[in-house]
Amino acid sequence: MGRTIPTYRLHLESILNDWTDYRRALREKDREVFDRLLNKSRQHSSAASYCAHLDPSILALLSILLEMERDIEALKRERSSAGGDTGPRADS
């Protein structure tokens, strides 16, 4: 019989389970932030499934970074629409 290849989602859950000890060592307020980060990694499981040749840990971190970048962009838009631009910005 042929062997089946575990899906990316199974790999991801295995990685997240490996990080349980780290999570347990965090302060409670940091655990909440950590859990939100892990949820961000789950949001892009479908896209990551297409990259089976890459390390699943890298894909999980890339997914987190992608969501964080989206959050940053949303905050920038909110700031600029609220008239918060009072001077030159370093990232311009």
C-alpha positions as CSV (number, residue, x, y, z in Angstrom):
1,M,0.0,0.0,0.0
2,G,1.1,3.6,-0.6
3,R,1.9,6.0,2.1
4,T,-0.2,9.1,2.6
5,I,1.5,12.5,3.1
6,P,0.1,14.5,6.1
7,T,-1.6,17.7,5.1
8,Y,-0.1,21.1,5.9
9,R,-2.9,21.6,8.5
10,L,-1.8,18.4,10.3
11,H,1.8,19.6,10.2
12,L,0.8,23.0,11.5
13,E,-1.2,21.6,14.4
14,S,1.8,19.4,15.3
15,I,4.1,22.5,15.2
16,L,1.7,24.4,17.4
17,N,1.5,21.5,19.8
18,D,5.3,21.5,20.0
19,W,5.1,25.2,21.2
20,T,2.8,24.3,24.1
21,D,5.6,24.3,26.7
22,Y,6.7,27.7,25.6
23,R,3.1,29.0,25.8
24,R,2.7,27.5,29.3
25,A,5.8,29.4,30.4
26,L,4.4,32.7,29.3
27,R,2.6,35.2,31.6
28,E,-1.2,35.0,31.2
29,K,-1.4,38.3,29.2
30,D,1.3,37.1,26.9
31,R,-0.5,33.8,26.4
32,E,-3.5,35.7,25.0
33,V,-1.2,37.5,22.5
34,F,0.6,34.2,21.6
35,D,-2.8,32.5,21.0
36,R,-3.8,35.3,18.6
37,L,-0.5,34.9,16.7
38,L,-1.1,31.1,16.4
39,N,-4.6,31.8,15.1
40,K,-3.1,34.1,12.5
41,S,-1.0,31.1,11.2
42,R,-4.1,29.1,10.8
43,Q,-5.7,31.7,8.6
44,H,-3.5,30.9,5.6
45,S,-3.5,27.1,5.8
46,S,-5.0,26.8,2.4
47,A,-2.3,28.9,0.7
48,A,0.5,27.1,2.6
49,S,-0.9,23.8,1.5
50,Y,0.4,24.6,-2.0
51,C,4.0,24.9,-0.8
52,A,4.5,21.3,0.4
53,H,8.2,21.6,-0.5
54,L,8.8,24.3,2.1
55,D,9.3,23.8,5.8
56,P,5.9,24.0,7.6
57,S,7.4,26.1,10.4
58,I,8.5,28.7,7.9
59,L,5.1,28.8,6.3
60,A,3.5,29.2,9.8
61,L,5.7,32.2,10.6
62,L,5.2,33.7,7.1
63,S,1.4,33.5,7.6
64,I,1.7,35.3,11.0
65,L,3.9,38.0,9.4
66,L,1.4,38.4,6.6
67,E,-1.5,39.0,9.0
68,M,0.6,41.3,11.1
69,E,1.5,43.4,8.0
70,R,-2.3,43.6,7.2
71,D,-2.9,44.8,10.7
72,I,-0.2,47.5,10.4
73,E,-1.6,48.7,7.1
74,A,-5.1,48.9,8.6
75,L,-3.7,51.0,11.5
76,K,-1.9,53.3,9.1
77,R,-5.1,53.8,7.1
78,E,-7.0,54.6,10.3
79,R,-4.4,57.0,11.4
80,S,-4.3,58.9,8.1
81,S,-8.1,59.0,7.8
82,A,-8.3,60.4,11.4
83,G,-6.0,63.3,10.4
84,G,-3.2,62.0,12.5
85,D,-0.5,63.0,9.9
86,T,1.1,66.0,11.6
87,G,4.5,65.9,10.1
88,P,7.0,63.9,8.0
89,R,7.1,60.2,8.5
90,A,10.2,58.1,8.8
91,D,8.7,55.4,6.5
92,S,7.9,57.8,3.6
